[in-house]
Amino acid sequence: MKKISISLLLIFSMGVVFSNCTADMDNVINIKSIAAENVYVNILGRLITVKPNTTQQIKNIRRGTYSFSTNYDLPSGVTGSSVDGTASGDLTLNAGTRISIFYTSRIQATTGGGAAGASAQTNYILVASISSSDDNSSSTSP
């Protein structure tokens, strides 16, 4: 009876230890914005609103490759917009990956070119950058 109890205790202990090995779900995406207006990130079948000066976090993501895209609100009075950086694409998450997506913005004014009727334009530029805890670099040196 003592052997059976020890065997069951050992099996139970191993089950507890191995059930806590959830590296597959230990992935996190942090989305931070200091852009002038709201940023909207479409990822994992969700539309996430990131207001200026806030951070949104997505936890417990399974490993895999996920597409994302970014949209944004424009400040009033701007006449154009553009994006610098990576505001859409694929994110690859391996076990224990941490990804940070960071948004900022700037407004760039251009004056009219000397021609009659030329007017000034104000462009809103959303800047997006991404970093990952995974080393995705590949060496191309000989």
Phi, psi and omega in degrees: 000324181293321178297319180294318180297317180294319180296315179296320178297318179296315179296317179298316179298317179296322178297318179294315181298311184285336178287340178272001178274078183249046179299336179296334183249014184267017183273144183224139171241123175255130179239115182241140179227130167241021177293160184291334183230175179299144174242140181240123181248123179260107183209146177056035180071017181232146172255113185256124177268125177243108180283159179305139178062033176229167177231137173246144181233135175246123183246169174055052180262132178293153177294148181154186178246129185233136175277148174217157175216159185234135169234167184203155174275151177256141174294153179293144176093349179279152183250355179198171179207159175203171180234133170252137178097194184261100180255001176202161180144207181245141174245127179255124180244120173261184180297127176077021182282139172239124179241138176239126174248126186236129180242138171220176181210164173211158177245130183240122179261138174238141179267157179293149185281061178051345182286148180299135178085354179287134182239163178285149176237150176237119181253135174264124182244117175270129180248127182237136174222151183229138171228153183225148177285346178276144176272101181261011181282154176227137182277135177242011181284153183291000000 
